[in-house]
Amino acid sequence: MPYRAPSTAPFINRKLHEPYETLLGGEAAHHRLASSYADTLHPLETRLSWDDLYSALDILPLTLKAENILMLIEHVTGPKPCLTEAGKLAKRITVLAGQLNLR
């Protein structure tokens, strides 16, 4: 019988427990980080749709989204207009998450 790996999707929790989710920005922060990620990568990666790029980051909790945005800022060269505000938000989330001892 062939081995089939179990799906991990049911175990991924996108939202942090309250009050942490609200303190870090809530749903607006989720949308801002994921849309900035998709806006930045879509012109660079033509094989994937904007929705696929958005969804790839949207399934993560805010702390991991912020880390991904900060890594993206380090690696993308040239003008990054859609990452400016998202970078500030990501930095704020990372600093606050560190103070709250979240990962």
C-alpha angles and dihedrals in degrees: 000000000000118000115243119195114230119247113254094197095097089057098052111099112201095187127063121224117273133291089027095061091054094042091055095050108276124221094341090060091048090054096043094052096043094046092048089051092051093043091053099045101037096076089046098045108046097173094069125062123236089248092054092051091046092049093047091063098030094069091064127087118253095261093058092042089055092050091050092050092050091050090048091053090054094051105038113086126204129030115346105186097158092048098055098082093031089054091053090049092047092050091049091049092048093049093045092045089052091051090049091046093239128149 
